[in-house]
């Protein structure tokens, strides 16, 4: 009987086969989401860039007009009014939200009595739909609503929160700050709990007080989380639309017409889609500038402390 030896498997060939199998497996996972990303993100961006250079009203075929839509936006007083309202909204909401969310995180980051109850109370508003939240706050901010009745208990005459051009943006900011505590509070809580305890012990040995410890240790250690929350808050503020539309519809007297609401009005109501898309690209540029400024300020603040 003749012994037939089985040829040994080539290690190099075997490794190449294994790597090819892994590449095919990786491609099977990567290609579908990349395809969806291309269809629903890249392609609309390209189409939007093209349509921003046209006179397009959805009904008729687009007509190429070059940069006229961008020139129109830069000379449109309503565009600047909407941008100013947007900046006011961001100025009111973002700093106040960060302060409230950080204070809430400090409150619930330690094991205190009823800490679970407070975490639940802070997080519940974020589980409520924006439509329901807006309807609730419309009743709170009415002239005879809960907030003015509460102020009357202290002999304070409450303003017309929804009909006064001076107070309406502040009223919307109060609702936004209250409704967005939960998710960012959890991020701040996680960041606070990850600050090394050794740093606090060293600060106590050096005689640092609570305030100095907070600014010299806590804030720098949670800097990346603060940057993330600030950036997402700025982006969300510059794109504010749904709440303002449901609560005030841009009024009174254009005082709450943000840039996204103006874009919606020009594109969906007046069907000036090319002009609306051009303003959307300008908003994208503004967002990019604000994010870059925030990144720079966050870096300088970290170096200061």
C-alpha positions in Angstrom: 0.0 0.0 0.0 1.4 3.3 -1.0 1.2 6.1 1.5 0.0 9.3 -0.1 1.1 12.3 1.9 -1.3 15.2 2.3 0.4 18.4 1.2 0.9 20.8 4.0 -1.1 23.9 4.0 0.9 26.9 3.0 0.8 29.4 5.9 1.2 32.4 3.6 -1.7 31.2 1.3 -3.8 30.5 4.4 -3.2 33.9 5.9 -4.1 35.6 2.6 -7.3 33.6 2.4 -8.1 34.7 5.9 -7.5 38.3 5.2 -9.6 38.2 2.0 -12.4 36.7 4.1 -12.1 39.4 6.6 -12.2 42.1 3.9 -15.3 40.6 2.4 -16.9 40.5 5.9 -15.9 44.1 6.6 -17.3 45.2 3.2 -20.6 43.5 4.0 -20.9 45.6 7.1 -19.6 48.9 5.7 -21.1 49.1 2.2 -24.9 49.2 3.2 -24.5 52.1 5.7 -22.2 53.9 3.3 -24.7 53.5 0.5 -27.5 54.9 2.7 -25.2 57.7 3.8 -24.5 58.5 0.1 -28.1 58.4 -0.9 -29.6 60.4 2.1 -26.7 62.8 2.9 -24.1 63.2 0.2 -26.6 63.2 -2.8 -28.9 65.8 -1.1 -26.0 68.0 -0.3 -24.8 67.9 -3.9 -28.3 68.5 -5.2 -28.8 71.3 -2.7 -25.5 73.0 -3.8 -26.7 72.9 -7.4 -30.3 74.1 -6.7 -28.9 77.0 -4.6 -27.6 78.4 -7.9 -31.0 78.2 -9.6 -34.4 79.9 -9.5 -36.5 76.9 -8.5 -40.1 76.9 -7.3 -40.7 73.1 -7.3 -43.4 73.4 -10.0 -41.3 74.6 -12.9 -37.9 73.3 -14.0 -35.0 75.1 -12.2 -33.3 78.0 -14.1 -29.6 78.7 -13.5 -29.0 82.1 -12.0 -25.5 81.8 -10.5 -24.9 83.4 -7.1 -28.0 85.6 -7.3 -29.7 83.8 -4.4 -26.7 84.4 -2.1 -26.5 88.0 -3.1 -30.2 88.4 -2.4 -29.8 86.8 1.1 -26.9 89.2 1.9 -29.1 92.2 1.1 -32.3 90.9 2.6 -33.2 92.7 5.8 -35.5 89.8 6.8 -32.6 87.4 6.6 -30.5 89.6 9.0 -33.5 89.9 11.3 -34.0 86.2 11.4 -30.3 85.7 12.1 -30.4 88.2 14.9 -33.3 86.4 16.5 -31.4 83.1 16.1 -28.4 84.6 17.9 -30.6 85.9 20.7 -32.1 82.5 21.1 -28.6 80.9 21.3 -27.4 83.5 23.8 -30.3 82.9 26.0 -30.5 79.2 25.9 -26.9 77.7 25.6 -25.2 79.4 28.7 -28.3 78.9 30.9 -28.7 75.3 29.8 -25.1 74.4 30.6 -25.2 76.0 34.0 -28.5 74.3 34.9 -27.4 71.0 33.6 -24.1 71.1 35.4 -25.8 72.1 38.7 -28.2 69.2 38.3 -25.3 66.9 37.6 -23.5 68.0 40.7 -26.7 67.4 42.7 -27.2 63.9 41.5 -23.6 62.7 41.1 -23.2 61.8 44.7 -25.0 59.2 46.8 -27.5 61.4 48.6 -31.0 60.7 49.9 -33.6 60.5 47.1 -30.9 61.0 44.4 -32.7 58.5 42.2 -35.9 60.5 42.5 -34.2 63.7 41.4 -32.5 62.0 38.5 -35.9 60.8 37.3 -37.5 64.2 37.7 -34.7 65.9 35.8 -34.8 63.4 33.0 -38.6 63.0 32.5 -39.0 66.3 30.4 -36.6 64.9 27.8 -38.9 61.9 27.3 -41.9 64.1 26.5 -42.5 64.9 22.8 -41.8 68.4 21.8 -45.4 69.0 20.7 -46.8 67.9 24.1 -44.1 70.0 25.8 -45.0 73.0 23.8 -48.7 72.7 24.5 -48.0 72.4 28.3 -45.7 75.5 28.2 -48.3 77.4 26.2 -50.6 77.1 29.2 -47.8 78.0 31.6 -46.8 81.1 29.7 -50.3 82.4 29.0 -51.2 85.8 30.6 -53.3 84.0 33.2 -51.1 80.9 33.2 -49.3 79.1 35.9 -46.1 81.2 35.8 -47.9 84.6 36.1 -50.2 83.3 38.8 -47.1 82.1 40.7 -45.5 85.5 40.3 -48.7 87.1 41.6 -48.3 85.3 44.9 -45.2 87.4 45.4 -47.0 90.6 44.3 -45.1 90.6 41.0 -47.0 91.5 37.8 -46.0 88.9 35.2 -45.3 90.0 31.7 -47.1 88.9 28.5 -44.7 86.0 27.8 -46.2 85.1 24.4 -47.4 88.4 23.1 -44.6 90.8 24.1 -41.7 91.3 21.8 -39.5 91.9 24.8 -40.3 88.8 26.8 -41.4 86.1 24.3 -37.8 84.9 23.5 -37.0 84.7 27.2 -40.2 82.6 27.8 -39.2 80.2 25.0 -35.7 80.0 26.5 -37.2 79.0 29.9 -39.1 76.2 28.2 -36.0 75.0 26.3 -33.7 75.0 29.3 -36.2 73.0 31.3 -36.9 70.5 28.6 -33.3 69.7 27.8 -31.9 69.1 31.3 -32.0 65.3 31.2 -29.5 64.0 28.6 -26.8 66.5 29.2 -27.2 66.1 32.9 -26.3 62.4 32.5 -23.2 63.3 30.4 -22.0 65.8 33.1 -22.8 63.2 35.8 -20.6 60.7 34.1 -17.8 63.2 33.6 -17.9 64.3 37.2 -17.8 60.7 38.5 -14.7 60.1 36.3 -12.7 62.9 37.9 -9.8 61.2 39.8 -10.4 61.4 43.6 -6.7 61.8 44.1 -6.8 65.3 42.6 -9.4 66.4 45.1 -7.4 65.0 47.9 -4.3 66.8 46.7 -6.3 70.1 46.5 -7.5 69.6 50.1 -4.0 69.0 51.3 -2.9 72.2 49.6 -5.7 74.1 51.3 -7.8 74.8 48.2 -11.4 75.8 48.9 -14.5 74.5 47.1 -14.6 77.2 44.5 -10.9 77.0 43.7 -11.1 73.2 43.5 -14.1 73.4 41.1 -12.4 75.9 38.7 -8.9 74.3 38.9 -9.8 70.6 38.9 -13.4 69.9 38.1 -13.9 72.2 35.1 -10.6 71.3 33.3 -11.3 67.5 33.8 -14.8 67.8 32.4 -13.6 70.1 29.6 -14.2 67.6 26.7 -17.7 66.9 27.9 -18.4 70.6 28.3 -17.1 71.2 24.7 -19.4 68.5 23.4 -22.5 69.8 25.1 -21.7 73.4 24.2 -21.1 72.5 20.6 -24.3 70.4 20.3 -26.2 73.1 22.1 -25.0 75.8 19.7 -25.8 73.7 16.7 -29.3 72.9 18.0 -29.9 76.5 18.9 -28.9 77.8 15.5 -31.3 75.2 14.0 -34.2 75.9 16.4 -37.5 75.6 14.5 -40.2 73.2 15.8 -40.8 74.7 19.2 -40.9 78.3 17.8 -43.3 77.3 15.1 -45.7 75.6 17.4 -45.6 78.2 20.2 -45.5 81.5 18.4 -45.3 80.9 14.6 -42.5 83.5 14.4 -44.5 86.2 16.2 -45.2 88.6 17.6 -43.9 91.1 15.0 -41.2 88.7 13.7 -39.5 88.7 17.1 -39.2 84.8 17.2 -38.7 84.2 13.5 -35.4 82.3 13.4 -33.4 81.6 10.3 -34.7 78.0 10.0 -38.3 79.3 10.3 -37.5 81.9 7.6 -36.0 79.2 5.4 -39.1 77.1 5.9 -41.4 80.0 5.1 -39.6 80.9 1.9 -39.2 77.3 0.7 -42.4 75.6 1.8 -44.9 78.5 1.8 -43.7 80.8 -0.9 -42.0 77.9 -2.9 -38.8 79.9 -3.4 -36.8 76.7 -3.0 -33.6 77.9 -4.6 -33.4 81.0 -2.3 -34.3 78.8 0.8 -31.5 76.4 0.0 -29.0 79.2 -0.5 -29.9 80.5 3.0 -29.5 77.0 4.4 -25.9 76.9 3.0 -25.2 80.3 4.6 -26.6 78.9 7.9 -24.2 75.9 7.5 -21.3 78.4 7.2 -22.4 80.2 10.3 -22.6 77.0 12.3 -19.1 76.0 11.1 -17.8 79.4 12.3 -19.5 79.1 15.7 -18.2 75.6 16.2 -14.6 76.7 15.4 -14.9 79.7 17.8 -16.2 77.4 20.5 -13.4 75.0 20.0 -10.8 77.8 20.3 -12.4 79.2 23.4 -12.6 75.8 25.0 -8.9 75.3 24.4 -8.0 78.7 25.8 -10.2 78.2 28.9 -8.6 74.8 29.6 -5.1 76.4 29.4 -6.2 79.2 31.7 -7.3 76.9 34.5 
